[in-house]
Amino acid sequence: MRQAVTVSLPEELAQELDKLARQEKISRSDLIRESVRSYLFVRKFRALRSRLMVKAQAQGTYTDQDVFDRVS
C-alpha cells in the first residue's frame, strides 16, 4: 500500500532534484523514494555499528585493521 507524502523544498533544492532526476532518467518520486530508503538504511547501519562498537572495544577491537587482523 502506498501513501502520498507532501514535501516542501526550497526552489534551489527542487531544481537540483529535477536535474538529477533527468540525469538518472527516473521520476522525481522515484529519486526521493530511493533517497529516503538510503537515508533510513544509513541510520540503521550507524545505530547497529554504535551498539556493536561497545562489544568490539570490550574485546580490544578498535580499528578496521583490528577487525581485519582478527578475521585473517
C-alpha positions, 0 to 999 in steps of 0.5 A, a space after each residue: 500500500 502506498 501513501 502520498 507524502 507532501 514535501 516542501 523544498 526550497 526552489 534551489 533544492 527542487 531544481 537540483 532534484 529535477 536535474 538529477 532526476 533527468 540525469 538518472 532518467 527516473 521520476 522525481 518520486 522515484 529519486 526521493 523514494 530511493 533517497 529516503 530508503 538510503 537515508 533510513 538504511 544509513 541510520 540503521 547501519 550507524 545505530 547497529 555499528 554504535 551498539 556493536 562498537 561497545 562489544 568490539 572495544 570490550 574485546 580490544 577491537 578498535 580499528 578496521 585493521 583490528 577487525 581485519 587482523 582478527 578475521 585473517 
